[in-house]
Amino acid sequence: MSELRAAGLGVAYGETVAVRPLDLHVDSGRMLSVTGPSGAGKSSLLWALACAFRPAAASVTGTVRVDGSVLKDRDAAARAGVVLVPQRNGLSGTLSAEESILVPLLALGVPAREALRRVDESLTRVGLADSSRHLVDQLSGGQQQRVALARAFALRPAVLLADESTSDLDAGNRELMMAALREEADRGAAVVLATHDPEAAARTDATLALDEGESTGVREM
């Protein structure tokens, strides 16, 4: 059970403000969508929540807390169970779908048998059990998105930040992935989905709208 809170969280790239300082609260078991047009600051907000920016890349103000503990950097966020699925998926084209999930699990010290079980389970959840041996570069954009989500699910996140993770999916697979994200929330994760898809946003518990980095507040769905 995890609670995500941000206070005064803002992002700037030099003189360009990507996200004006805002407050955010996502309880365990809840799904929040972050909506807005391209360039609205959705990705910047998720990267800031994940503490994933290098200091030289962006100036981040404010604080991010998980279960009351302030996250100082990406390592602290990872230890707190914050998992980011970036917009371009962050997959290596030279690994297979199953290797893309197995390698980070083994790096975290998950025993091999348990890691393999999670790989099979997560690929089945996203409908890619039959593509487990395919290289990432052999998969379509939508399949790659599903592998990236499967990797996140296998990591058992306390906080799951998914950046446009349904953008390349057809209606059937979008429905499947939204159901899987809801399962993560039901398991106790705090889920934040950045999306420009109103149908995906309508499946979440609340929406934060961004426009040129300015928040109009959270609206309950």
KAURZI-V873719 format. One record per residue. N is the residue number from 1. RES is the residue in one small letter. PHI is phi as a letter, one per 20 degrees, with the letter a starting at -180 (* if undefined). Layout:
n->{N:N}
res->{RES:RES}
phi->{PHI:PHI}
This chain:
n->{1:2:3:4:5:6:7:8:9:10:11:12:13:14:15:16:17:18:19:20:21:22:23:24:25:26:27:28:29:30:31:32:33:34:35:36:37:38:39:40:41:42:43:44:45:46:47:48:49:50:51:52:53:54:55:56:57:58:59:60:61:62:63:64:65:66:67:68:69:70:71:72:73:74:75:76:77:78:79:80:81:82:83:84:85:86:87:88:89:90:91:92:93:94:95:96:97:98:99:100:101:102:103:104:105:106:107:108:109:110:111:112:113:114:115:116:117:118:119:120:121:122:123:124:125:126:127:128:129:130:131:132:133:134:135:136:137:138:139:140:141:142:143:144:145:146:147:148:149:150:151:152:153:154:155:156:157:158:159:160:161:162:163:164:165:166:167:168:169:170:171:172:173:174:175:176:177:178:179:180:181:182:183:184:185:186:187:188:189:190:191:192:193:194:195:196:197:198:199:200:201:202:203:204:205:206:207:208:209:210:211:212:213:214:215:216:217:218:219:220:221}
res->{m:s:e:l:r:a:a:g:l:g:v:a:y:g:e:t:v:a:v:r:p:l:d:l:h:v:d:s:g:r:m:l:s:v:t:g:p:s:g:a:g:k:s:s:l:l:w:a:l:a:c:a:f:r:p:a:a:a:s:v:t:g:t:v:r:v:d:g:s:v:l:k:d:r:d:a:a:a:r:a:g:v:v:l:v:p:q:r:n:g:l:s:g:t:l:s:a:e:e:s:i:l:v:p:l:l:a:l:g:v:p:a:r:e:a:l:r:r:v:d:e:s:l:t:r:v:g:l:a:d:s:s:r:h:l:v:d:q:l:s:g:g:q:q:q:r:v:a:l:a:r:a:f:a:l:r:p:a:v:l:l:a:d:e:s:t:s:d:l:d:a:g:n:r:e:l:m:m:a:a:l:r:e:e:a:d:r:g:a:a:v:v:l:a:t:h:d:p:e:a:a:a:r:t:d:a:t:l:a:l:d:e:g:e:s:t:g:v:r:e:m}
phi->{*:c:c:d:c:c:c:l:f:c:c:c:d:m:e:e:e:e:c:f:g:b:d:b:b:c:f:g:n:d:d:d:e:d:d:q:f:g:n:f:o:f:f:f:f:f:f:f:f:e:l:e:f:f:g:f:e:b:d:d:d:n:c:c:c:c:l:n:e:f:e:e:b:f:f:f:f:f:f:e:n:e:d:d:d:f:g:e:m:m:e:e:f:e:d:f:g:f:f:f:e:f:g:f:f:f:f:e:n:f:g:g:f:f:f:f:f:f:g:f:f:f:f:f:g:e:m:c:g:f:d:f:e:f:f:g:f:e:e:f:g:f:f:f:g:f:f:f:f:g:f:f:f:f:f:l:f:e:c:d:d:d:d:l:e:c:f:d:e:f:g:f:f:f:f:f:f:f:f:f:f:f:f:f:f:f:f:p:f:e:d:c:d:e:b:d:e:f:f:f:f:f:e:e:e:b:c:d:e:d:b:l:n:e:e:d:n:e:d:f:e}
